[in-house]
């Protein structure tokens, strides 16, 4: 596989390329082969193959390619950005960009993403909005901005359309387990830490997040209370029904006892 990659003039016919189309290809060994090849191969070619793998039918290969492109972006950030840009702009591939969160996107330096956004304007900002990390707290419970978030909200979210896309999609694909009302209240509490931030769009996000999380917490708490009330009411009705059955099964007048 390694020799074929280097010697064949036709990229799409090399074994490592053909392997992307195989659903049962073992992702670990494919990744190991590609890491070896990346050391001496055209980086544009490598990035293109990784993006192709991220858009394939092999679920495990998609994850491996995402991880490898994250590592690749550390040394070739502009090439990685161009490859992701082609993924976003391609009619068939863009669905995979929007289907989940990509770790390779977070590996991009802020200035590289900024250069791409400068060239693609509002449409580009709308496209990447859901990949921009959420505002967070550090281990000391203090506001902590990911560089991509600070860049995006500081420079590219001035349009209401872009800001609303970011704020509205912040918790998309997020799974909640346990006490959902409490989890939503915790989200509001995090947002309160950013109410006095120097960037206007971050203050606007804090207001949006507080209102939305508080509303969601109240909604889920009301649904939980209603469910609990119904369960308790059902238990009471069950008790009443049981007594009625017992009363019907046992005559109210002890005729049987008198007959003994």
N, C-alpha and C positions, 0 to 999 in steps of 0.2 A: 504493500500500500504506500509506504514512504517513497520508494523508488519511483513508483508510477506517478506520484504527485509531481516530483521534480522533473521527470523525463518527458511526460506527455505534454504535447503542445495544446491539446484540447482540455481545458479546465473541467468542463462539464462531464467529460468521459472518464476522469480519473476515479479510481476506486474510493478514495476518501470523499469525493463528491457524490458518487453514486450511493454511498452508504447513507447519506442524508435522507434518501427516499425510502430506506428500509425501516419498517415499523419495529422490527425485532432487533435492530442494531443495538449492541451493548454500549450505552452512553459513556461509561468510564473509559473503555479502551479506545473508543473513537476520540474522546477528549484527549487522552494521553498521546495518541498519534498526532493530533492536530497541534498540540503544544510543542511537540518536537519539530513539526514542520514550520511552525510560526517563527522559529529562531532563524531560519534561512530563506523563508519564502517572502513573496511580495505581500506586505501587510494589508494592502487594499484587497487582495485576493482572499486573504484569511478572514478579514472582517466581513466580506461579502458572503463567504461560506457560513460563517457563524450566524449571520442574519437569516440566511436560507434555512439553517437548521432550526432557528427559533420560530420559523413559520411552517414547520413540517408537521407530519402526523404523529411522530414519535414523541410522546409526552416527556419521557426521560431525557431524550436528546435535546429537546427545547430547553429544559432546565440546565443541562450541562453547557449548552451554547451560551445561555444567558450568563452563567458564572464565568465562562472563559472570556466573553466579551467584556465583562467587568474588569478582569485582570488585564486584558489587552488595552483597555482604555487608560490604564495607568501610564503606559508608555507611548501610546498612539491615540491620544484623545480626539484629535481632529478627524482622523480616519474613522474612529468609532462613531463619532457624531454624524459624519457623512453617511455611514452605513445605516445608522438608525433613521436618518433623514429620508433615505431612500425607502426604508421600511414604512415610514409614516405616509409617504406620498404615493406608494404603490397601491392600486385598487385592491389587489388580492392580499397583500401582506399587512395592510394597516389594521385589519381586524385583530391580528395577534398583538399589535402594539396596545390596543385598547382593551384586550381581554383580561389583563391583570397588571400587577405591578412588576416592573422589570428592575432587577438589581443593577444591571449594567447602566441604566439611565442615571442612577445615583452616583455612579463612579465618574461621571463627567465633571471636569472642572467648571466652575461657574463661568469663567470667561469664554470657554468654548461653547457652552450652551448659549451664552449671551450673543456671541457672534452669529450663531445660527438663527436666533430669534430676531436679530437685527435685519437679517436677510429675508425673513419670512413673515414678519409683522404680526398682525392680529390673528390671522389664520394659524400661524405657527404657534402662537401663545395659547390659542384655544385647543390645539392638538395636544400639547404637552401638559396642560393644566392639571389633569388628574394624576400625573406622575410627580408633580412637585410635592415634596414631603410636607406633612402637617407640622404646625408649630408645636413645640414640645417643651418639656422642662428637663433640666439636667438632674444629676443625682442629688443635687442640693435643693431641688424643687425651685430652681430659678429659670427664667426664660432662656431658651437655647434655640437659636435659629440655624437650620441647615443652610449652608452657603447658597444652594439653589433656590431655597425658599426666600431668603433675603433678597437675592437678585431678582427673582420673579415678581414678588410683591413690591419691591422697591422701584422697579423700572418698567415692567411689562404688563402690569395689571391695572394701569390707569383707566383703560376702557371698562365700563361697567359690565359689558358682555363677558370680558375675560375674567374679571373679578368674580362675577356670579358663577361662572363655570368652575373656578377654583373652589370657592366657598361651598357651592352646592354639591360638588362631587367629593368633598373631603373624606367622607366616610363610606363611599361606595365600595362594594366588595368587602367591607369590614364585617367580621363575624363577632357577635356578642354572645357570651355565655355567662350564666349566673344571674345576678341581680341587675337587670338592664336599667331600671330607673336610677340605681346608684351609679352605674357606669356612665350614664348620660350626665348626671349631676357632676361627676368627676371631670367630664369633658368641659363643662361650663366653668368649673373651678380653674382648670388649666387656662382657659381663655381669659379669665379675669386677670391673670398675671400679665397680660399683654395690653390691657386697656390704655396704658399711658406710654406705649412705645412711640419712639420718635417718627416712625414711618406711618403716614396716614392710612395706607391700605391695611397695615397690620392692626391698627386700632379699629378700622372698619370690620376686619375679619373677627376680632374679639367680640365686638357687639353682635355680629351675625351669629357667631358660634354660641354665645351665651344665650341668646334668645331661642335659637333652634334647639339646643341641647335641653334647656329648661322646659320648652314645650314638649319635646319628645319624652322627657322624664315624667312629666305630668300625665301625658297620654298613656304611657306604659304602666304607670302606677294606677291609673284609673281602671285600665283593663285588668290588671292584677287584682285590684280590690273587687271588681265585679265578678271575676272568676272565683275568688275566695268566697264572696257572698253567695254565689250560686251553689258552690260546693256545700257550704254550711246549711243553706236552705234545703238542698237536696237531702242532707243527712237528717234534718228535722222531719221532712216529709217521709223519708224512709222509716223513721221511728214511728210516726203516726200510722203509716200503712201497716207496719208490723203489728201494732196494737189492735188495729181493726181486724186483721186476719186472725189474731188470737181470739178476739171477742166473738168473731163469727164461728170459729171452730169450737169454742166452749160456750154452751148455753148460759144465758144470764140467770135463769132460774135453775137451781140445783135439783132438777127433777131426778136426775140419775141417782143422787145421793138419797132422795126420799124413797126411791124404789128399792134400795138395798135392804 
